[in-house]
Amino acid sequence: KKFEVVKSKLFQEGLIDDSLLKKLPKYPRSIGILTSVPSSALADMLKTAKERWPLTKLNIIPIPVQGNNETEVKKILEELRVNKLALDAIIIARGGGNREDLMLFDNEMIAREIATFPIPVITGIGHEDDLTVIDLVSDHRSATPTAAIVDLLPSREIEKNNISILKKMLNDTWKLHFQKKKNFLNTKKAFFQAHPPRIFIRNQTIKLS
């Protein structure tokens, strides 16, 4: 019931609107991860981030992830809004649980903070079937905490492959360019071999005579 009430209110105010979505950074230099510390969800996220794109700086920001702690979470988001810590995006994550465990993320105050946050917010709350209000106002909803890392960070393996493809394209372009130049010079060479300049000059001299 709380989910539907808050969802309806924010929708009527225009805070649940795809036109408000901020684009995720392609190569984030620094991100904030807001989750329970320590937790298995965080451990999986850190492992995936290291494997996927270790160049991104990870700022771990502990938050409560269940219970009546909306004031504390709101305060942390407010401080981040002011300080930003040079972040390119933030992830709000929580591992799986029953629907009551996730109710903190149906809170209207928290949802409003996220809806108007100055940088992209990615949510990875529970499992794929779980849906909270903050998922609806975030800039990107991921199925799980680990999926949030995958969705935000580029893959170094894919990027390495892209670079290899680009290098091959450049090499092929240069090879084609030099081959055309070579063919041009060979054509000129063959022409002058077939028509030596001395013969051309002699013929011209004869004509003038």
C-alpha positions as CSV (number, residue, x, y, z in Angstrom):
1,K,0.0,0.0,0.0
2,K,2.8,2.4,0.9
3,F,4.4,1.7,-2.5
4,E,1.3,2.5,-4.4
5,V,0.5,5.7,-2.4
6,V,4.0,7.2,-2.8
7,K,4.2,6.1,-6.4
8,S,0.9,7.7,-7.3
9,K,1.9,11.0,-5.5
10,L,5.2,11.3,-7.3
11,F,3.8,10.4,-10.6
12,Q,1.1,13.1,-10.3
13,E,3.9,15.6,-9.5
14,G,5.8,14.6,-12.6
15,L,8.8,13.1,-10.7
16,I,8.3,9.7,-12.4
17,D,9.0,10.7,-15.9
18,D,11.5,9.3,-18.5
19,S,12.2,12.8,-19.7
20,L,14.0,13.5,-16.4
21,L,16.4,10.6,-16.8
22,K,20.1,11.6,-16.8
23,K,22.5,9.8,-19.1
24,L,25.0,7.4,-17.4
25,P,28.7,8.3,-17.8
26,K,30.4,6.2,-20.4
27,Y,33.8,6.1,-18.5
28,P,33.1,7.1,-14.9
29,R,36.2,8.2,-13.1
30,S,34.7,8.1,-9.6
31,I,31.5,6.7,-8.3
32,G,29.7,6.4,-4.9
33,I,28.4,3.0,-3.7
34,L,25.7,3.5,-1.0
35,T,25.0,0.2,0.7
36,S,25.3,-1.8,3.9
37,V,28.9,-2.3,5.1
38,P,30.0,-5.0,5.4
39,S,27.7,-7.1,3.2
40,S,27.8,-9.9,0.6
41,A,26.2,-7.5,-1.9
42,L,29.1,-5.0,-1.5
43,A,31.7,-7.8,-1.7
44,D,30.3,-9.0,-5.0
45,M,30.1,-5.4,-6.3
46,L,33.8,-4.7,-5.5
47,K,34.9,-7.9,-7.1
48,T,33.0,-7.2,-10.2
49,A,34.2,-3.6,-10.4
50,K,37.8,-4.8,-10.1
51,E,37.4,-7.4,-12.8
52,R,35.4,-5.1,-15.1
53,W,37.0,-1.6,-14.9
54,P,39.6,-1.1,-12.2
55,L,40.3,2.5,-13.3
56,T,37.1,3.8,-11.6
57,K,37.6,5.0,-8.1
58,L,35.0,3.4,-5.7
59,N,33.8,5.5,-2.8
60,I,32.0,3.3,-0.3
61,I,29.3,5.2,1.7
62,P,27.6,3.1,4.4
63,I,23.9,3.4,4.7
64,P,21.2,1.5,6.6
65,V,19.3,-0.7,4.1
66,Q,16.2,-1.5,6.1
67,G,14.1,-0.4,9.0
68,N,12.9,3.1,9.9
69,N,16.1,4.9,8.9
70,E,14.8,7.2,6.2
71,T,16.0,10.3,8.0
72,E,19.6,9.0,8.1
73,V,19.5,8.0,4.4
74,K,18.1,11.3,3.4
75,K,20.8,13.2,5.4
76,I,23.5,11.2,3.7
77,L,22.0,12.0,0.3
78,E,21.8,15.7,1.2
79,E,25.4,15.7,2.2
80,L,26.4,14.1,-1.0
81,R,24.3,16.6,-2.9
82,V,26.3,19.4,-1.4
83,N,29.8,17.8,-1.4
84,K,29.5,15.5,-4.4
85,L,33.0,14.2,-3.8
86,A,33.7,14.7,-7.6
87,L,31.5,11.7,-8.2
88,D,30.2,10.9,-11.7
89,A,27.3,8.8,-10.5
90,I,26.1,6.9,-7.4
91,I,24.7,3.4,-6.9
92,I,22.2,2.6,-4.2
93,A,22.3,-1.1,-3.5
94,R,20.8,-3.7,-1.3
95,G,20.8,-7.5,-1.4
96,G,17.7,-9.6,-1.5
97,G,15.1,-9.8,1.2
98,N,11.3,-10.0,1.7
99,R,9.1,-7.1,0.7
100,E,9.0,-5.7,4.2
101,D,12.8,-5.5,4.3
102,L,12.8,-3.3,1.2
103,M,10.2,-0.8,2.4
104,L,12.8,1.7,3.4
105,F,13.3,2.4,-0.3
106,D,9.6,3.2,-0.7
107,N,10.0,6.2,1.5
108,E,8.9,9.5,-0.1
109,M,11.7,11.7,1.4
110,I,14.3,9.4,0.0
111,A,12.6,9.1,-3.4
112,R,12.4,12.9,-3.7
113,E,16.1,13.3,-3.0
114,I,16.9,10.8,-5.7
115,A,14.4,12.2,-8.2
116,T,16.2,15.6,-8.0
117,F,19.8,14.4,-7.5
118,P,22.3,16.4,-9.5
119,I,24.2,13.3,-10.9
120,P,23.0,10.0,-12.2
121,V,21.6,7.5,-9.7
122,I,21.6,3.8,-10.3
123,T,19.6,1.4,-8.1
124,G,20.2,-2.2,-7.5
125,I,17.7,-3.2,-4.9
126,G,17.0,-6.9,-4.1
127,H,16.3,-9.2,-7.0
128,E,14.9,-8.7,-10.5
129,D,11.4,-9.2,-9.4
130,D,11.6,-6.6,-6.6
131,L,10.5,-3.1,-7.4
132,T,10.6,-0.1,-5.0
133,V,9.7,3.6,-5.4
134,I,13.3,4.7,-5.7
135,D,13.7,2.4,-8.7
136,L,11.0,4.4,-10.4
137,V,12.7,7.8,-9.8
138,S,16.3,6.7,-10.4
139,D,18.1,7.3,-13.7
140,H,18.7,3.6,-14.2
141,R,17.3,0.5,-12.4
142,S,19.4,-2.6,-12.3
143,A,18.1,-6.1,-11.5
144,T,20.7,-6.6,-8.6
145,P,23.5,-4.8,-6.9
146,T,26.1,-6.7,-9.1
147,A,24.1,-5.8,-12.2
148,A,24.3,-2.2,-11.2
149,I,28.1,-2.3,-11.4
150,V,27.9,-4.1,-14.8
151,D,25.4,-1.5,-16.1
152,L,27.5,1.4,-15.0
153,L,31.1,0.4,-15.6
154,P,32.5,-0.4,-19.1
155,S,34.1,-3.8,-19.7
156,R,37.8,-3.7,-20.2
157,E,37.7,-6.9,-22.3
158,I,35.2,-5.3,-24.7
159,E,37.2,-2.0,-24.7
160,K,40.4,-3.9,-25.5
161,N,38.6,-5.7,-28.3
162,N,37.3,-2.4,-29.6
163,I,40.8,-0.9,-29.6
164,S,42.2,-3.9,-31.5
165,I,39.5,-3.5,-34.1
166,L,40.2,0.2,-34.4
167,K,44.0,-0.5,-34.8
168,K,43.3,-3.0,-37.5
169,M,41.0,-0.5,-39.3
170,L,43.7,2.1,-39.1
171,N,46.4,-0.3,-40.3
172,D,44.2,-1.4,-43.2
173,T,43.5,2.2,-44.2
174,W,47.2,3.1,-44.2
175,K,48.0,-0.1,-46.2
176,L,45.4,0.8,-48.8
177,H,46.7,4.4,-48.9
178,F,50.3,3.3,-49.5
179,Q,49.2,0.6,-52.0
180,K,47.4,3.3,-54.1
181,K,50.5,5.5,-54.0
182,K,52.6,2.5,-55.0
183,N,50.3,1.6,-57.8
184,F,50.3,5.3,-59.0
185,L,54.1,5.4,-59.0
186,N,54.3,2.0,-60.8
187,T,52.0,3.3,-63.4
188,K,54.1,6.4,-63.9
189,K,57.2,4.3,-64.0
190,A,55.8,2.0,-66.6
191,F,54.7,4.9,-68.7
192,F,58.2,6.5,-68.7
193,Q,59.8,3.2,-69.4
194,A,57.6,2.8,-72.5
195,H,58.0,6.5,-73.4
196,P,61.5,7.5,-72.5
197,P,61.9,11.3,-72.1
198,R,64.8,11.4,-74.6
199,I,62.6,10.0,-77.3
200,F,59.9,12.5,-76.5
201,I,62.4,15.4,-76.6
202,R,63.9,14.1,-79.9
203,N,60.5,13.9,-81.5
204,Q,59.7,17.4,-80.4
205,T,63.0,18.6,-81.8
206,I,62.2,17.0,-85.1
207,K,58.8,18.7,-85.2
208,L,60.3,22.1,-84.5
209,S,62.9,21.6,-87.2
